[in-house]
Amino acid sequence: MKNDPIVDEVRNNGLALAARCNNNIEAICKVLKEREQTSGRRVVNRAPRRLIPKGS
């Protein structure tokens, strides 16, 4: 399979962030939440929906 440069860049950015946070998931989430709030972009949160099995 051929490597996709965009996928490689996204993965490398994720690995770099994890390294800066010492691979601590709580620290990674904190950094991402801070970025989310300071980005100026609109964040959409949708309420979870119950899945209905097919044939019901």
PQR file of N, CA, C, O and H, with PARSE charges and radii, in Angstrom:
ATOM      1  N   MET A   1       0.848  -1.176   0.000 -0.4000 1.5000
ATOM      2  CA  MET A   1       0.000   0.000   0.000 -0.0000 2.0000
ATOM      3  C   MET A   1       0.896   1.243   0.000  0.5500 1.7000
ATOM      4  O   MET A   1       1.909   1.294   0.697 -0.5500 1.4000
ATOM      5  N   LYS A   2       0.510   2.218  -0.776 -0.4000 1.5000
ATOM      6  CA  LYS A   2       1.268   3.454  -0.896 -0.0000 2.0000
ATOM      7  C   LYS A   2       0.970   4.369   0.293  0.5500 1.7000
ATOM      8  O   LYS A   2      -0.180   4.492   0.714 -0.5500 1.4000
ATOM      9  H   LYS A   2      -0.313   2.176  -1.342  0.4000 1.0000
ATOM     10  N   ASN A   3       2.006   5.007   0.829 -0.4000 1.5000
ATOM     11  CA  ASN A   3       1.809   5.938   1.942 -0.0000 2.0000
ATOM     12  C   ASN A   3       1.167   7.226   1.459  0.5500 1.7000
ATOM     13  O   ASN A   3       1.513   7.749   0.400 -0.5500 1.4000
ATOM     14  H   ASN A   3       2.941   4.907   0.488  0.4000 1.0000
ATOM     15  N   ASP A   4       0.240   7.721   2.237 -0.4000 1.5000
ATOM     16  CA  ASP A   4      -0.434   8.977   1.946 -0.0000 2.0000
ATOM     17  C   ASP A   4       0.242  10.059   2.785  0.5500 1.7000
ATOM     18  O   ASP A   4       0.281   9.936   4.009 -0.5500 1.4000
ATOM     19  H   ASP A   4      -0.041   7.296   3.097  0.4000 1.0000
ATOM     20  N   PRO A   5       0.772  11.111   2.169 -0.5600 1.5000
ATOM     21  CA  PRO A   5       1.484  12.136   2.932  0.2800 2.0000
ATOM     22  C   PRO A   5       0.595  12.863   3.939  0.5500 1.7000
ATOM     23  O   PRO A   5       1.085  13.301   4.980 -0.5500 1.4000
ATOM     24  N   ILE A   6      -0.675  12.998   3.659 -0.4000 1.5000
ATOM     25  CA  ILE A   6      -1.577  13.667   4.600 -0.0000 2.0000
ATOM     26  C   ILE A   6      -1.781  12.800   5.831  0.5500 1.7000
ATOM     27  O   ILE A   6      -1.736  13.295   6.958 -0.5500 1.4000
ATOM     28  H   ILE A   6      -1.073  12.643   2.813  0.4000 1.0000
ATOM     29  N   VAL A   7      -2.005  11.512   5.622 -0.4000 1.5000
ATOM     30  CA  VAL A   7      -2.164  10.590   6.753 -0.0000 2.0000
ATOM     31  C   VAL A   7      -0.883  10.549   7.572  0.5500 1.7000
ATOM     32  O   VAL A   7      -0.933  10.547   8.802 -0.5500 1.4000
ATOM     33  H   VAL A   7      -2.041  11.110   4.707  0.4000 1.0000
ATOM     34  N   ASP A   8       0.263  10.516   6.903 -0.4000 1.5000
ATOM     35  CA  ASP A   8       1.545  10.516   7.605 -0.0000 2.0000
ATOM     36  C   ASP A   8       1.702  11.767   8.460  0.5500 1.7000
ATOM     37  O   ASP A   8       2.168  11.692   9.597 -0.5500 1.4000
ATOM     38  H   ASP A   8       0.303  10.517   5.904  0.4000 1.0000
ATOM     39  N   GLU A   9       1.312  12.917   7.915 -0.4000 1.5000
ATOM     40  CA  GLU A   9       1.424  14.171   8.667 -0.0000 2.0000
ATOM     41  C   GLU A   9       0.526  14.162   9.896  0.5500 1.7000
ATOM     42  O   GLU A   9       0.948  14.579  10.974 -0.5500 1.4000
ATOM     43  H   GLU A   9       0.933  12.978   6.992  0.4000 1.0000
ATOM     44  N   VAL A  10      -0.707  13.691   9.746 -0.4000 1.5000
ATOM     45  CA  VAL A  10      -1.641  13.634  10.879 -0.0000 2.0000
ATOM     46  C   VAL A  10      -1.094  12.700  11.961  0.5500 1.7000
ATOM     47  O   VAL A  10      -1.115  13.035  13.145 -0.5500 1.4000
ATOM     48  H   VAL A  10      -1.050  13.352   8.870  0.4000 1.0000
ATOM     49  N   ARG A  11      -0.608  11.537  11.551 -0.4000 1.5000
ATOM     50  CA  ARG A  11      -0.048  10.585  12.524 -0.0000 2.0000
ATOM     51  C   ARG A  11       1.172  11.164  13.224  0.5500 1.7000
ATOM     52  O   ARG A  11       1.316  11.018  14.438 -0.5500 1.4000
ATOM     53  H   ARG A  11      -0.591  11.265  10.589  0.4000 1.0000
ATOM     54  N   ASN A  12       2.044  11.813  12.479 -0.4000 1.5000
ATOM     55  CA  ASN A  12       3.238  12.412  13.082 -0.0000 2.0000
ATOM     56  C   ASN A  12       2.870  13.516  14.066  0.5500 1.7000
ATOM     57  O   ASN A  12       3.495  13.642  15.119 -0.5500 1.4000
ATOM     58  H   ASN A  12       1.927  11.932  11.493  0.4000 1.0000
ATOM     59  N   ASN A  13       1.859  14.316  13.729 -0.4000 1.5000
ATOM     60  CA  ASN A  13       1.410  15.357  14.657 -0.0000 2.0000
ATOM     61  C   ASN A  13       0.858  14.738  15.935  0.5500 1.7000
ATOM     62  O   ASN A  13       1.117  15.240  17.029 -0.5500 1.4000
ATOM     63  H   ASN A  13       1.351  14.213  12.874  0.4000 1.0000
ATOM     64  N   GLY A  14       0.103  13.656  15.807 -0.4000 1.5000
ATOM     65  CA  GLY A  14      -0.430  12.974  16.982 -0.0000 2.0000
ATOM     66  C   GLY A  14       0.676  12.393  17.852  0.5500 1.7000
ATOM     67  O   GLY A  14       0.625  12.486  19.079 -0.5500 1.4000
ATOM     68  H   GLY A  14      -0.108  13.248  14.919  0.4000 1.0000
ATOM     69  N   LEU A  15       1.665  11.798  17.217 -0.4000 1.5000
ATOM     70  CA  LEU A  15       2.793  11.245  17.972 -0.0000 2.0000
ATOM     71  C   LEU A  15       3.598  12.339  18.663  0.5500 1.7000
ATOM     72  O   LEU A  15       4.067  12.150  19.786 -0.5500 1.4000
ATOM     73  H   LEU A  15       1.706  11.723  16.220  0.4000 1.0000
ATOM     74  N   ALA A  16       3.760  13.478  18.000 -0.4000 1.5000
ATOM     75  CA  ALA A  16       4.495  14.595  18.596 -0.0000 2.0000
ATOM     76  C   ALA A  16       3.745  15.151  19.809  0.5500 1.7000
ATOM     77  O   ALA A  16       4.353  15.461  20.833 -0.5500 1.4000
ATOM     78  H   ALA A  16       3.379  13.631  17.088  0.4000 1.0000
ATOM     79  N   LEU A  17       2.427  15.274  19.686 -0.4000 1.5000
ATOM     80  CA  LEU A  17       1.630  15.756  20.818 -0.0000 2.0000
ATOM     81  C   LEU A  17       1.733  14.778  21.985  0.5500 1.7000
ATOM     82  O   LEU A  17       1.905  15.193  23.131 -0.5500 1.4000
ATOM     83  H   LEU A  17       1.933  15.023  18.854  0.4000 1.0000
ATOM     84  N   ALA A  18       1.629  13.494  21.699 -0.4000 1.5000
ATOM     85  CA  ALA A  18       1.736  12.483  22.753 -0.0000 2.0000
ATOM     86  C   ALA A  18       3.102  12.553  23.427  0.5500 1.7000
ATOM     87  O   ALA A  18       3.197  12.422  24.647 -0.5500 1.4000
ATOM     88  H   ALA A  18       1.489  13.157  20.768  0.4000 1.0000
ATOM     89  N   ALA A  19       4.146  12.756  22.656 -0.4000 1.5000
ATOM     90  CA  ALA A  19       5.492  12.850  23.219 -0.0000 2.0000
ATOM     91  C   ALA A  19       5.625  14.073  24.125  0.5500 1.7000
ATOM     92  O   ALA A  19       6.244  13.998  25.186 -0.5500 1.4000
ATOM     93  H   ALA A  19       4.068  12.863  21.664  0.4000 1.0000
ATOM     94  N   ARG A  20       5.038  15.210  23.701 -0.4000 1.5000
ATOM     95  CA  ARG A  20       5.094  16.422  24.526 -0.0000 2.0000
ATOM     96  C   ARG A  20       4.348  16.247  25.842  0.5500 1.7000
ATOM     97  O   ARG A  20       4.673  16.888  26.841 -0.5500 1.4000
ATOM     98  H   ARG A  20       4.535  15.271  22.839  0.4000 1.0000
ATOM     99  N   CYS A  21       3.344  15.373  25.833 -0.4000 1.5000
ATOM    100  CA  CYS A  21       2.532  15.133  27.038 -0.0000 2.0000
ATOM    101  C   CYS A  21       2.969  13.865  27.766  0.5500 1.7000
ATOM    102  O   CYS A  21       2.242  13.361  28.623 -0.5500 1.4000
ATOM    103  H   CYS A  21       3.080  14.852  25.021  0.4000 1.0000
ATOM    104  N   ASN A  22       4.143  13.349  27.435 -0.4000 1.5000
ATOM    105  CA  ASN A  22       4.671  12.130  28.061 -0.0000 2.0000
ATOM    106  C   ASN A  22       3.715  10.952  27.928  0.5500 1.7000
ATOM    107  O   ASN A  22       3.626  10.119  28.829 -0.5500 1.4000
ATOM    108  H   ASN A  22       4.733  13.759  26.739  0.4000 1.0000
ATOM    109  N   ASN A  23       3.013  10.882  26.827 -0.4000 1.5000
ATOM    110  CA  ASN A  23       2.049   9.806  26.548 -0.0000 2.0000
ATOM    111  C   ASN A  23       0.984   9.670  27.627  0.5500 1.7000
ATOM    112  O   ASN A  23       0.452   8.582  27.846 -0.5500 1.4000
ATOM    113  H   ASN A  23       3.086  11.559  26.095  0.4000 1.0000
ATOM    114  N   ASN A  24       0.674  10.768  28.299 -0.4000 1.5000
ATOM    115  CA  ASN A  24      -0.350  10.787  29.344 -0.0000 2.0000
ATOM    116  C   ASN A  24      -1.665  11.216  28.690  0.5500 1.7000
ATOM    117  O   ASN A  24      -1.798  12.353  28.237 -0.5500 1.4000
ATOM    118  H   ASN A  24       1.107  11.652  28.121  0.4000 1.0000
ATOM    119  N   ILE A  25      -2.632  10.298  28.645 -0.4000 1.5000
ATOM    120  CA  ILE A  25      -3.884  10.575  27.933 -0.0000 2.0000
ATOM    121  C   ILE A  25      -4.641  11.749  28.549  0.5500 1.7000
ATOM    122  O   ILE A  25      -5.279  12.514  27.826 -0.5500 1.4000
ATOM    123  H   ILE A  25      -2.523   9.375  29.013  0.4000 1.0000
ATOM    124  N   GLU A  26      -4.581  11.902  29.864 -0.4000 1.5000
ATOM    125  CA  GLU A  26      -5.271  13.034  30.506 -0.0000 2.0000
ATOM    126  C   GLU A  26      -4.650  14.356  30.084  0.5500 1.7000
ATOM    127  O   GLU A  26      -5.364  15.330  29.844 -0.5500 1.4000
ATOM    128  H   GLU A  26      -4.063  11.280  30.451  0.4000 1.0000
ATOM    129  N   ALA A  27      -3.336  14.398  29.993 -0.4000 1.5000
ATOM    130  CA  ALA A  27      -2.653  15.625  29.562 -0.0000 2.0000
ATOM    131  C   ALA A  27      -2.950  15.916  28.094  0.5500 1.7000
ATOM    132  O   ALA A  27      -3.139  17.073  27.717 -0.5500 1.4000
ATOM    133  H   ALA A  27      -2.756  13.607  30.189  0.4000 1.0000
ATOM    134  N   ILE A  28      -2.993  14.877  27.268 -0.4000 1.5000
ATOM    135  CA  ILE A  28      -3.303  15.053  25.848 -0.0000 2.0000
ATOM    136  C   ILE A  28      -4.706  15.636  25.696  0.5500 1.7000
ATOM    137  O   ILE A  28      -4.907  16.579  24.931 -0.5500 1.4000
ATOM    138  H   ILE A  28      -2.840  13.937  27.574  0.4000 1.0000
ATOM    139  N   CYS A  29      -5.675  15.078  26.420 -0.4000 1.5000
ATOM    140  CA  CYS A  29      -7.059  15.571  26.345 -0.0000 2.0000
ATOM    141  C   CYS A  29      -7.151  17.016  26.819  0.5500 1.7000
ATOM    142  O   CYS A  29      -7.891  17.816  26.246 -0.5500 1.4000
ATOM    143  H   CYS A  29      -5.512  14.312  27.041  0.4000 1.0000
ATOM    144  N   LYS A  30      -6.400  17.349  27.860 -0.4000 1.5000
ATOM    145  CA  LYS A  30      -6.411  18.724  28.378 -0.0000 2.0000
ATOM    146  C   LYS A  30      -5.895  19.700  27.320  0.5500 1.7000
ATOM    147  O   LYS A  30      -6.493  20.752  27.096 -0.5500 1.4000
ATOM    148  H   LYS A  30      -5.799  16.699  28.325  0.4000 1.0000
ATOM    149  N   VAL A  31      -4.792  19.350  26.676 -0.4000 1.5000
ATOM    150  CA  VAL A  31      -4.222  20.211  25.631 -0.0000 2.0000
ATOM    151  C   VAL A  31      -5.213  20.366  24.481  0.5500 1.7000
ATOM    152  O   VAL A  31      -5.403  21.471  23.973 -0.5500 1.4000
ATOM    153  H   VAL A  31      -4.306  18.495  26.857  0.4000 1.0000
ATOM    154  N   LEU A  32      -5.844  19.270  24.068 -0.4000 1.5000
ATOM    155  CA  LEU A  32      -6.785  19.338  22.953 -0.0000 2.0000
ATOM    156  C   LEU A  32      -8.018  20.165  23.313  0.5500 1.7000
ATOM    157  O   LEU A  32      -8.522  20.907  22.470 -0.5500 1.4000
ATOM    158  H   LEU A  32      -5.689  18.373  24.481  0.4000 1.0000
ATOM    159  N   LYS A  33      -8.515  20.051  24.553 -0.4000 1.5000
ATOM    160  CA  LYS A  33      -9.661  20.864  24.993 -0.0000 2.0000
ATOM    161  C   LYS A  33      -9.305  22.350  24.979  0.5500 1.7000
ATOM    162  O   LYS A  33     -10.108  23.184  24.559 -0.5500 1.4000
ATOM    163  H   LYS A  33      -8.105  19.448  25.238  0.4000 1.0000
ATOM    164  N   GLU A  34      -8.092  22.676  25.442 -0.4000 1.5000
ATOM    165  CA  GLU A  34      -7.646  24.071  25.432 -0.0000 2.0000
ATOM    166  C   GLU A  34      -7.573  24.599  24.001  0.5500 1.7000
ATOM    167  O   GLU A  34      -7.999  25.722  23.729 -0.5500 1.4000
ATOM    168  H   GLU A  34      -7.440  21.999  25.783  0.4000 1.0000
ATOM    169  N   ARG A  35      -7.040  23.799  23.097 -0.4000 1.5000
ATOM    170  CA  ARG A  35      -6.965  24.214  21.689 -0.0000 2.0000
ATOM    171  C   ARG A  35      -8.358  24.418  21.112  0.5500 1.7000
ATOM    172  O   ARG A  35      -8.606  25.367  20.367 -0.5500 1.4000
ATOM    173  H   ARG A  35      -6.695  22.887  23.317  0.4000 1.0000
ATOM    174  N   GLU A  36      -9.261  23.515  21.466 -0.4000 1.5000
ATOM    175  CA  GLU A  36     -10.634  23.601  20.968 -0.0000 2.0000
ATOM    176  C   GLU A  36     -11.277  24.919  21.396  0.5500 1.7000
ATOM    177  O   GLU A  36     -11.958  25.569  20.603 -0.5500 1.4000
ATOM    178  H   GLU A  36      -9.060  22.745  22.071  0.4000 1.0000
ATOM    179  N   GLN A  37     -11.060  25.309  22.649 -0.4000 1.5000
ATOM    180  CA  GLN A  37     -11.705  26.514  23.168 -0.0000 2.0000
ATOM    181  C   GLN A  37     -11.061  27.797  22.665  0.5500 1.7000
ATOM    182  O   GLN A  37     -11.729  28.828  22.582 -0.5500 1.4000
ATOM    183  H   GLN A  37     -10.507  24.781  23.293  0.4000 1.0000
ATOM    184  N   THR A  38      -9.786  27.755  22.329 -0.4000 1.5000
ATOM    185  CA  THR A  38      -9.110  28.970  21.875 -0.0000 2.0000
ATOM    186  C   THR A  38      -9.036  29.072  20.353  0.5500 1.7000
ATOM    187  O   THR A  38      -8.524  30.062  19.830 -0.5500 1.4000
ATOM    188  H   THR A  38      -9.243  26.918  22.396  0.4000 1.0000
ATOM    189  N   SER A  39      -9.535  28.072  19.639 -0.4000 1.5000
ATOM    190  CA  SER A  39      -9.400  28.066  18.182 -0.0000 2.0000
ATOM    191  C   SER A  39     -10.310  29.079  17.489  0.5500 1.7000
ATOM    192  O   SER A  39     -10.016  29.525  16.380 -0.5500 1.4000
ATOM    193  H   SER A  39      -9.951  27.268  20.064  0.4000 1.0000
ATOM    194  N   GLY A  40     -11.415  29.440  18.145 -0.4000 1.5000
ATOM    195  CA  GLY A  40     -12.362  30.343  17.515 -0.0000 2.0000
ATOM    196  C   GLY A  40     -13.317  29.643  16.571  0.5500 1.7000
ATOM    197  O   GLY A  40     -14.167  30.285  15.954 -0.5500 1.4000
ATOM    198  H   GLY A  40     -11.653  29.078  19.046  0.4000 1.0000
ATOM    199  N   ARG A  41     -13.186  28.340  16.456 -0.4000 1.5000
ATOM    200  CA  ARG A  41     -14.077  27.581  15.577 -0.0000 2.0000
ATOM    201  C   ARG A  41     -15.298  27.126  16.354  0.5500 1.7000
ATOM    202  O   ARG A  41     -15.246  26.956  17.572 -0.5500 1.4000
ATOM    203  H   ARG A  41     -12.495  27.819  16.958  0.4000 1.0000
ATOM    204  N   ARG A  42     -16.384  26.933  15.647 -0.4000 1.5000
ATOM    205  CA  ARG A  42     -17.619  26.461  16.259 -0.0000 2.0000
ATOM    206  C   ARG A  42     -17.524  24.948  16.443  0.5500 1.7000
ATOM    207  O   ARG A  42     -17.212  24.213  15.506 -0.5500 1.4000
ATOM    208  H   ARG A  42     -16.426  27.072  14.657  0.4000 1.0000
ATOM    209  N   VAL A  43     -17.797  24.500  17.659 -0.4000 1.5000
ATOM    210  CA  VAL A  43     -17.750  23.077  17.967 -0.0000 2.0000
ATOM    211  C   VAL A  43     -19.177  22.564  18.051  0.5500 1.7000
ATOM    212  O   VAL A  43     -20.012  23.139  18.748 -0.5500 1.4000
ATOM    213  H   VAL A  43     -18.050  25.097  18.420  0.4000 1.0000
ATOM    214  N   VAL A  44     -19.451  21.483  17.341 -0.4000 1.5000
ATOM    215  CA  VAL A  44     -20.795  20.912  17.316 -0.0000 2.0000
ATOM    216  C   VAL A  44     -20.804  19.659  18.174  0.5500 1.7000
ATOM    217  O   VAL A  44     -20.019  18.739  17.946 -0.5500 1.4000
ATOM    218  H   VAL A  44     -18.772  21.016  16.775  0.4000 1.0000
ATOM    219  N   ASN A  45     -21.683  19.624  19.153 -0.4000 1.5000
ATOM    220  CA  ASN A  45     -21.875  18.437  19.974 -0.0000 2.0000
ATOM    221  C   ASN A  45     -23.294  17.946  19.748  0.5500 1.7000
ATOM    222  O   ASN A  45     -24.259  18.687  19.939 -0.5500 1.4000
ATOM    223  H   ASN A  45     -22.321  20.371  19.338  0.4000 1.0000
ATOM    224  N   ARG A  46     -23.405  16.736  19.355 -0.4000 1.5000
ATOM    225  CA  ARG A  46     -24.721  16.160  19.114 -0.0000 2.0000
ATOM    226  C   ARG A  46     -25.050  15.182  20.223  0.5500 1.7000
ATOM    227  O   ARG A  46     -24.183  14.467  20.725 -0.5500 1.4000
ATOM    228  H   ARG A  46     -22.621  16.135  19.200  0.4000 1.0000
ATOM    229  N   ALA A  47     -26.320  15.166  20.593 -0.4000 1.5000
ATOM    230  CA  ALA A  47     -26.773  14.235  21.618 -0.0000 2.0000
ATOM    231  C   ALA A  47     -26.693  12.809  21.067  0.5500 1.7000
ATOM    232  O   ALA A  47     -26.967  12.582  19.889 -0.5500 1.4000
ATOM    233  H   ALA A  47     -27.024  15.748  20.184  0.4000 1.0000
ATOM    234  N   PRO A  48     -26.320  11.852  21.915 -0.5600 1.5000
ATOM    235  CA  PRO A  48     -26.274  10.470  21.434  0.2800 2.0000
ATOM    236  C   PRO A  48     -27.659   9.963  21.068  0.5500 1.7000
ATOM    237  O   PRO A  48     -28.659  10.364  21.663 -0.5500 1.4000
ATOM    238  N   ARG A  49     -27.703   9.082  20.085 -0.4000 1.5000
ATOM    239  CA  ARG A  49     -28.976   8.490  19.666 -0.0000 2.0000
ATOM    240  C   ARG A  49     -28.939   6.998  19.939  0.5500 1.7000
ATOM    241  O   ARG A  49     -27.897   6.360  19.797 -0.5500 1.4000
ATOM    242  H   ARG A  49     -26.891   8.756  19.601  0.4000 1.0000
ATOM    243  N   ARG A  50     -30.059   6.453  20.323 -0.4000 1.5000
ATOM    244  CA  ARG A  50     -30.166   5.005  20.524 -0.0000 2.0000
ATOM    245  C   ARG A  50     -30.314   4.356  19.162  0.5500 1.7000
ATOM    246  O   ARG A  50     -31.149   4.758  18.351 -0.5500 1.4000
ATOM    247  H   ARG A  50     -30.906   6.972  20.438  0.4000 1.0000
ATOM    248  N   LEU A  51     -29.491   3.347  18.923 -0.4000 1.5000
ATOM    249  CA  LEU A  51     -29.570   2.632  17.658 -0.0000 2.0000
ATOM    250  C   LEU A  51     -30.720   1.653  17.689  0.5500 1.7000
ATOM    251  O   LEU A  51     -30.928   0.954  18.681 -0.5500 1.4000
ATOM    252  H   LEU A  51     -28.812   3.021  19.581  0.4000 1.0000
ATOM    253  N   ILE A  52     -31.455   1.604  16.616 -0.4000 1.5000
ATOM    254  CA  ILE A  52     -32.580   0.674  16.496 -0.0000 2.0000
ATOM    255  C   ILE A  52     -32.160  -0.451  15.567  0.5500 1.7000
ATOM    256  O   ILE A  52     -31.831  -0.201  14.407 -0.5500 1.4000
ATOM    257  H   ILE A  52     -31.286   2.171  15.810  0.4000 1.0000
ATOM    258  N   PRO A  53     -32.165  -1.697  16.059 -0.5600 1.5000
ATOM    259  CA  PRO A  53     -31.745  -2.814  15.223  0.2800 2.0000
ATOM    260  C   PRO A  53     -32.638  -2.947  13.986  0.5500 1.7000
ATOM    261  O   PRO A  53     -33.839  -2.686  14.049 -0.5500 1.4000
ATOM    262  N   LYS A  54     -32.044  -3.352  12.867 -0.4000 1.5000
ATOM    263  CA  LYS A  54     -32.815  -3.548  11.647 -0.0000 2.0000
ATOM    264  C   LYS A  54     -33.803  -4.683  11.846  0.5500 1.7000
ATOM    265  O   LYS A  54     -33.504  -5.669  12.520 -0.5500 1.4000
ATOM    266  H   LYS A  54     -31.068  -3.563  12.815  0.4000 1.0000
ATOM    267  N   GLY A  55     -34.994  -4.536  11.250 -0.4000 1.5000
ATOM    268  CA  GLY A  55     -36.002  -5.556  11.341 -0.0000 2.0000
ATOM    269  C   GLY A  55     -36.893  -5.411  12.564  0.5500 1.7000
ATOM    270  O   GLY A  55     -37.739  -6.268  12.817 -0.5500 1.4000
ATOM    271  H   GLY A  55     -35.236  -3.735  10.703  0.4000 1.0000
ATOM    272  N   SER A  56     -36.717  -4.348  13.319 -0.4000 1.5000
ATOM    273  CA  SER A  56     -37.554  -4.141  14.508 -0.0000 2.0000
ATOM    274  C   SER A  56     -38.720  -3.237  14.209  0.5500 1.7000
ATOM    275  O   SER A  56     -39.526  -2.956  15.095 -0.5500 1.4000
ATOM    276  H   SER A  56     -36.029  -3.652  13.114  0.4000 1.0000
TER
END
